[in-house]
Amino acid sequence: EMKVTDQYTSRHNGVTHIYLRQEIGGIEVVGADAATNVARDGKLINFHSSFVRGLGRAKRGGPTLSAAQAVEAAAKHLGLTLTEPLEAVEAQGGPQNRMTFGTGGISTDPITAKLVYQPVDDGNVRLAWSVEIGELSGEHYWNLRLDAETGDVLAGDDYVDSDNWGADFAPDIERNRRLAAVAAAARPVA
Protein backbone atom coordinates (compact mmCIF):
# COMPACT_ATOMS: atom_id res chain seq x y z
CA GLU A 1 0.00 0.00 0.00
CA MET A 2 1.06 3.59 -0.49
CA LYS A 3 -0.41 7.03 -0.09
CA VAL A 4 0.30 10.31 -1.84
CA THR A 5 1.89 12.71 0.64
CA ASP A 6 2.27 15.62 -1.80
CA GLN A 7 1.60 16.40 -5.44
CA TYR A 8 1.96 19.54 -7.50
CA THR A 9 2.63 20.66 -11.06
CA SER A 10 5.35 23.17 -11.95
CA ARG A 11 3.92 26.03 -14.03
CA HIS A 12 7.07 26.70 -16.00
CA ASN A 13 7.44 23.22 -17.52
CA GLY A 14 4.22 21.33 -16.72
CA VAL A 15 6.06 18.57 -14.82
CA THR A 16 3.96 16.92 -12.12
CA HIS A 17 5.88 15.97 -8.96
CA ILE A 18 4.36 13.17 -6.89
CA TYR A 19 5.58 12.02 -3.45
CA LEU A 20 4.48 8.72 -1.93
CA ARG A 21 4.82 6.93 1.42
CA GLN A 22 4.58 3.17 1.90
CA GLU A 23 2.03 1.93 4.44
CA ILE A 24 0.63 -1.26 5.90
CA GLY A 25 -3.01 -0.98 6.90
CA GLY A 26 -2.79 2.81 7.12
CA ILE A 27 0.37 2.76 9.27
CA GLU A 28 3.46 4.32 7.67
CA VAL A 29 6.67 2.40 7.06
CA VAL A 30 9.51 4.57 8.41
CA GLY A 31 11.81 5.89 5.69
CA ALA A 32 9.85 4.18 2.90
CA ASP A 33 9.26 7.08 0.54
CA ALA A 34 9.15 7.50 -3.22
CA ALA A 35 9.23 10.44 -5.60
CA THR A 36 8.34 10.57 -9.27
CA ASN A 37 8.18 13.23 -11.93
CA VAL A 38 5.79 13.01 -14.87
CA ALA A 39 6.15 15.18 -17.99
CA ARG A 40 3.29 17.27 -19.38
CA ASP A 41 2.68 14.59 -22.03
CA GLY A 42 2.30 11.87 -19.35
CA LYS A 43 5.69 10.23 -19.83
CA LEU A 44 7.55 9.15 -16.71
CA ILE A 45 10.74 11.22 -16.26
CA ASN A 46 12.09 9.40 -13.21
CA PHE A 47 11.15 7.39 -10.16
CA HIS A 48 13.18 7.12 -6.94
CA SER A 49 12.12 4.82 -4.12
CA SER A 50 13.23 3.61 -0.72
CA PHE A 51 10.20 1.30 -0.45
CA VAL A 52 10.69 -1.92 1.51
CA ARG A 53 10.20 -5.05 -0.62
CA GLY A 54 8.24 -8.07 0.48
CA LEU A 55 5.89 -6.40 2.95
CA GLY A 56 3.15 -8.88 2.13
CA ARG A 57 4.69 -11.19 4.73
CA ALA A 58 4.86 -8.49 7.42
CA LYS A 59 3.32 -9.52 10.71
CA ARG A 60 0.09 -7.65 11.29
CA GLY A 61 -1.82 -7.04 14.44
CA GLY A 62 -2.04 -4.58 17.25
CA PRO A 63 0.55 -3.53 19.79
CA THR A 64 1.08 -5.39 23.05
CA LEU A 65 2.38 -2.23 24.75
CA SER A 66 0.20 0.84 25.18
CA ALA A 67 1.39 4.24 24.01
CA ALA A 68 2.00 5.23 27.65
CA GLN A 69 4.12 2.10 28.25
CA ALA A 70 6.15 2.96 25.14
CA VAL A 71 6.77 6.49 26.43
CA GLU A 72 7.87 5.08 29.78
CA ALA A 73 10.24 2.65 28.03
CA ALA A 74 11.67 5.47 25.88
CA ALA A 75 12.25 7.66 28.95
CA LYS A 76 13.98 4.78 30.73
CA HIS A 77 16.20 4.10 27.70
CA LEU A 78 17.22 7.76 27.61
CA GLY A 79 17.95 7.80 31.35
CA LEU A 80 15.09 10.23 32.03
CA THR A 81 12.83 9.96 35.07
CA LEU A 82 9.20 11.01 34.74
CA THR A 83 8.57 13.58 37.47
CA GLU A 84 4.95 14.28 36.59
CA PRO A 85 2.09 11.91 35.80
CA LEU A 86 1.99 10.86 32.15
CA GLU A 87 -1.46 12.11 31.23
CA ALA A 88 -3.01 11.74 27.79
CA VAL A 89 -4.15 15.12 26.47
CA GLU A 90 -5.25 14.02 23.00
CA ALA A 91 -6.04 10.72 21.30
CA GLN A 92 -6.44 10.77 17.54
CA GLY A 93 -7.14 7.06 17.13
CA GLY A 94 -7.15 5.55 13.64
CA PRO A 95 -4.62 2.97 12.47
CA GLN A 96 -1.64 4.96 13.84
CA ASN A 97 -3.32 5.33 17.25
CA ARG A 98 -1.56 8.70 17.72
CA MET A 99 -1.48 9.90 21.32
CA THR A 100 -0.31 13.17 22.79
CA PHE A 101 0.70 13.26 26.45
CA GLY A 102 1.75 16.05 28.78
CA THR A 103 5.46 16.66 29.27
CA GLY A 104 5.87 14.15 32.10
CA GLY A 105 8.35 16.60 33.58
CA ILE A 106 10.98 15.41 31.05
CA SER A 107 10.08 17.16 27.80
CA THR A 108 9.92 20.74 26.59
CA ASP A 109 6.87 19.88 24.46
CA PRO A 110 4.00 17.45 24.86
CA ILE A 111 5.25 13.90 24.24
CA THR A 112 3.79 12.17 21.20
CA ALA A 113 3.52 8.49 20.32
CA LYS A 114 2.14 6.85 17.18
CA LEU A 115 2.33 3.43 15.60
CA VAL A 116 4.72 2.93 12.66
CA TYR A 117 6.37 -0.01 10.96
CA GLN A 118 10.15 0.10 11.46
CA PRO A 119 12.35 -1.71 8.90
CA VAL A 120 14.68 -4.05 10.79
CA ASP A 121 16.34 -6.04 7.99
CA ASP A 122 15.88 -6.93 4.33
CA GLY A 123 12.13 -7.01 3.76
CA ASN A 124 11.20 -7.29 7.43
CA VAL A 125 9.49 -4.67 9.53
CA ARG A 126 8.28 -4.53 13.12
CA LEU A 127 5.27 -2.70 14.49
CA ALA A 128 6.70 0.03 16.69
CA TRP A 129 5.76 3.06 18.71
CA SER A 130 7.41 6.24 17.41
CA VAL A 131 7.93 8.37 20.53
CA GLU A 132 9.12 11.99 20.46
CA ILE A 133 10.66 13.60 23.55
CA GLY A 134 12.38 16.99 23.64
CA GLU A 135 14.74 16.90 26.62
CA LEU A 136 14.42 19.81 29.05
CA SER A 137 18.11 20.63 28.56
CA GLY A 138 17.38 21.43 24.90
CA GLU A 139 20.39 19.31 23.91
CA HIS A 140 18.34 16.46 22.42
CA TYR A 141 14.97 16.08 20.71
CA TRP A 142 14.51 12.35 20.29
CA ASN A 143 12.40 10.24 17.99
CA LEU A 144 12.76 6.66 19.19
CA ARG A 145 11.02 3.69 17.58
CA LEU A 146 10.27 1.03 20.18
CA ASP A 147 9.08 -2.47 19.40
CA ALA A 148 5.32 -2.47 20.10
CA GLU A 149 5.57 -5.93 21.71
CA THR A 150 8.75 -5.77 23.76
CA GLY A 151 9.55 -2.06 24.23
CA ASP A 152 13.07 -2.62 22.87
CA VAL A 153 14.52 0.34 20.95
CA LEU A 154 14.66 -0.56 17.26
CA ALA A 155 15.97 2.78 15.97
CA GLY A 156 16.29 6.40 16.99
CA ASP A 157 17.09 9.85 15.74
CA ASP A 158 18.11 13.03 17.51
CA TYR A 159 16.58 16.01 15.70
CA VAL A 160 19.04 18.39 17.35
CA ASP A 161 22.00 19.24 15.16
CA SER A 162 24.34 21.47 17.07
CA ASP A 163 27.96 22.40 17.08
CA ASN A 164 29.65 23.66 20.21
CA TRP A 165 33.38 23.82 19.97
CA GLY A 166 33.90 26.01 23.03
CA ALA A 167 36.06 25.13 26.01
CA ASP A 168 33.10 23.47 27.81
CA PHE A 169 32.13 21.20 24.89
CA ALA A 170 31.40 17.69 26.15
CA PRO A 171 29.34 15.52 23.76
CA ASP A 172 27.19 12.76 25.15
CA ILE A 173 29.36 10.20 23.42
CA GLU A 174 28.16 7.09 25.22
CA ARG A 175 24.47 7.76 24.54
CA ASN A 176 25.20 8.65 20.90
CA ARG A 177 27.20 5.43 20.47
CA ARG A 178 24.34 3.33 21.91
CA LEU A 179 21.76 4.92 19.61
CA ALA A 180 24.04 4.76 16.58
CA ALA A 181 24.59 1.04 17.20
CA VAL A 182 20.85 0.42 17.52
CA ALA A 183 20.14 2.42 14.36
CA ALA A 184 22.90 0.64 12.40
CA ALA A 185 21.64 -2.78 13.45
CA ALA A 186 18.10 -1.85 12.36
CA ARG A 187 19.06 -0.49 8.92
CA PRO A 188 17.86 -2.61 6.02
CA VAL A 189 20.65 -4.34 4.13
CA ALA A 190 20.91 -2.95 0.58
Disulfide bonds with the S-S distance in Angstrom:
none
